[in-house]
Amino acid sequence: MTEETPETPAETAYVVENAVLDPYAHTEDVAPKNYGRIGSMRPTALLYTGGIGATVDLPHVAVMPQGLDAWELAYQRLGKVFQVSEPRLVEAVKAQIGRQVTELRRPPREETGPDGYSTIGVPAAVFPRWLRCTGCDIVAPFDGQGGTFTFVNTIKRRPDKARFEHEGCRGRKGTAKPRRSPAVPARYLVACLDGHLDEFPYWAYVHRAQGAGWTCSKMAGMPNPRTQLRMLEWRSNLGPEVHIHCVTCDERRSMRELTGTAGADRMPRCRGRHPHLGTFEKCQAETRFMLLGAANQWFPATVSLLVVPESVELTVTDVAARLQGVPAEQRAMVTSEAVVPMFKAFVQQSAGLDFADVPDDVVMAAITMLAQWNLPDTGRTTPYTAVELRLPEWRTLVRPKDFAKHARQSDFRIRDVAPPAALDPVIGTVAAVDRLKKVNAFVGFTRVDSFDRIDDIARLAPISRRRPRWVPATEDHGEGVFIRLREDVVGPWEQRVIPTSLWKAHERAHELNVKRRTSASAPVNAAERFEPPRFWAVHTLAHLLIRQMAMDSGYGSASLTERIYAWRSDEDREAAAGFLISTTSPDSEGTLGGLVELSDPERLGNLVMRALHKASRCSSDPVCSHRTPGPDEDFLHGAACHFCVFNSETSCENANRFLDRRLLRTLFPGQGVDGFLDVVSLG
């Protein structure tokens, strides 16, 4: 996608917006032949690791997935839209980014093209457009019109070979025989706290430009002036040293000047650029010097929940809510109750909605309700908290007997399992979830600060030029094991932990962590984000079981994920203390049952005992077992490390925070707090 670069001075406010370019329109016209496909990724990765607004590193190029405006062009080419039907998730997204949202859509994907080769997918643009030649170190922007670099993607079935080349490269000394040298993305970027991202202004920086001085002074007055820059790099005692060198006027400047506190004053002003949308906008936020691929360049904001039945019998409103994702023209084909059975079979096959045991008259009434737009709307405009989203799931999971014969929704199958006898003192419910479905929606992203740390809707970068009426979503299918701890044991134990010195140390460390690791412009109430002792205990136990289940289930530990339900009671909800360990995949068939088999009482009992036995010792003890945050330390874990408790990023939804083995078992005399599972004998 190309975009107009504003010619006004940097201190002038402006807004520039171009038409959205069709990324598929030119594929048959370019010469030499360049194919459109440049790589692939899993659908879930578009939500969590490389979605809209993020830079994605491919083998030889870096690209950025474009906004929803470009996705619309892909759907037009496909002639169809892939929807995700889950009313509870639609409602959560509406509350997050606006009541205008009506749909959840899967990413556009062409199964096979005319010749068996897929050509339509998620639109992406080259970013950053500034490239560096690996042969001669020239740094220049790619303009696609006969500039320094040429894009080459001519091998149809090898998109991994797509690359940029510098034709006529003569090497660093300029004396070598001309050759085609590969070019790589230049590594420096400029980001701001409001979600903007821009190319680093190399021309302005090396010439110490002020205001609107964006070109080399020695080239002024010449037609189409082009300053030739080089990025020189070598090792030094202080680490890599990188200089930007203007070959024309011999100006030179080190990138090290932008590091540290002094470097912040030298940063350029934000131009308000959204490269994923092709727009510029007014912005007064401070900018940050950033490397391509930096961890704080892109933080996704997502909403995820399990699809579970909330009542034993579906009402007309329940059915209407689930049918809301079915296209209106398909619902309009149901003109009488006589064709409802055919409609049921159709939506089960096309949308995965199973209404087999719902009376035909209820389905017909739901279709009529939707046609008349009588579906109730909460009108809520404040985001749902994590607890509010998980409360319906908790209330279903703790009642496996009520939903054991739940046939109308084939994506959820649960059955009650007797708890292991040895764990009766602490475990109240065990449920085998033979089938489950998790739905995920992407609503925006932040830069510099993680959204789950600041929770500031105003900091969310937009994913569309206008208020979106739909957002990207995915479905994951799988299985799991749910365990609920006894509240009559958890509650009293929690009250004993809160006044201890260990807990006070964790509270103090959390306050320091929030203060030090968020921007000054993002005030956060640390107390509201500090999880209670029950959360730490449940979370630690879930980690221990994931590590042990990976040894017994046949799944790798990175394939198992946790879902924690741990909060104290208030006037709106009952207390919770439990967790679901599951494995899911985007495939519609889900998984193979190796995990759910571990819910068998004997196998689960042995598994928990072995996990607790291993947790009693760590290869880094006594350092690990005695680890407590000091007055000036801000780490968010106690007796936990990579040897004993930590799991991979894909398994832990809390980034390995809020973990401490001492809250489960007493590791040494006088530790100041009794372990929740001390009542369980290891034998």
Protein Blocks (a to p, Z undefined) as FASTA:
>chain_A
ZZdddfbdfklccddddddddfklmmmmgccdddfbfbdcdfklmmmmmcghiacddfkb
ccddddfklmmmmmmmnopacddddfklmmmmmmmnopkbcbdcdddddfbafkopafbd
cddddddfbdcdfklopacddehnopabdcddfbfklmklgccddehiabjnopaccddd
dddddfbdcddfkopacdddfklmmnopghjllbdfklgoiahiacdddddddddfkbpc
dddddfknopacdfklmgcjklmmmpccdehiafknopacddfbdcddddehiaklpccd
ddddddddfbfbdcfklmmmmmmmpcfklmmmmmbfklmmmmmmmmmmmnopacklgcfk
lmmmmmmmmmnopaccehiabdcdfklmmmmmmmmmmmmmlmmmmmklmkbccddddddf
klmmmpmbdcddfbacdddddfbdcehiafklnopaklpccfbfbdcfbdcddddddddd
dddddfklmmmmmmmmmmpmklmmmmmmmmmmmmmmccfklccdfklmpccfklmmmmmm
mmmmmmmmmmmnopafklpccddddddddfkbccddddddddddfbfnlpnhlmmmmmpm
klmmmmmmmmmmmmmpcfkbcklmmgccdfkbcbfbfbdcfklmpccfklpmnlopaiaf
klmpcfbghklpacfklmpcgZZ
